[in-house]
Amino acid sequence: MKIKKGDTVRVIAGKDKGKEGKVSAVDVKNGTVTVEGVNMHTRHTKPSAQNQNGGIITQEGPIHISNVMLVVKGQVTRVGFKVEDGKKVRIAKKNGSVID
């Protein structure tokens, strides 16, 4: 996976195009990511032990991974891989810097 939990990404397609946020979850099987503050959905909930009143809540929905790009040093960039010191590391294609 080229995008991991905790990365900052920018949405490049869809209703939230141009928004940036931090990745809170990655679903490798479905190829989706959940980004904080992006793709918000409203949900009606019944009263429960955690939520005494119930009501309408908003939460993030998943976005396909092809609709987001990684942000490194304020610029969106594609991600490549390179082996350094026997470890596989992510490389920012725009400036060649090591991401992690």
Residue pairs with C-beta under 8 A, 6 or more apart in sequence:
1 26
1 28
1 65
2 65
2 70
2 79
2 90
3 9
3 23
3 26
3 33
3 65
3 68
3 70
3 79
4 23
4 26
4 100
5 23
5 24
5 25
5 26
6 22
6 23
7 22
7 23
7 70
7 71
8 20
8 21
8 22
8 23
8 70
8 71
9 20
9 21
9 22
9 23
9 33
9 35
9 68
9 69
9 70
9 71
10 18
10 19
10 20
10 68
10 69
10 71
10 76
11 17
11 18
11 19
11 20
11 35
11 38
11 63
11 67
11 68
12 67
12 68
12 69
12 76
13 66
13 67
14 39
14 63
14 67
15 39
16 38
16 39
16 63
19 35
19 37
19 38
20 71
21 35
21 36
21 37
21 38
22 35
22 36
23 33
23 34
23 35
23 36
24 34
24 35
24 36
24 60
25 33
25 34
25 62
26 32
26 33
26 34
26 65
27 33
27 34
27 62
30 62
31 64
31 65
31 66
32 62
32 63
32 64
32 65
33 62
33 63
33 65
33 68
34 60
34 61
34 62
34 63
35 60
35 63
35 68
36 60
37 60
38 60
38 63
39 60
39 61
39 62
39 63
40 58
40 59
40 60
40 61
41 58
41 59
41 60
41 61
42 56
42 57
42 58
43 56
43 57
43 58
43 59
44 54
44 55
44 56
45 51
45 54
45 55
45 56
45 57
46 54
47 53
47 54
48 54
51 57
69 76
69 77
69 78
70 76
70 77
70 78
70 79
70 92
70 99
71 77
72 92
72 94
72 95
72 97
72 99
73 92
73 95
73 97
75 94
75 95
76 94
77 92
77 93
77 94
77 95
78 92
78 93
78 94
79 90
79 91
79 92
79 93
79 99
80 90
80 91
80 92
80 93
81 88
81 89
81 90
81 91
82 88
82 89
82 91
82 98
83 89
84 98
89 98
89 99
89 100
90 98
90 99
90 100
91 97
91 98
91 99
92 98
92 99
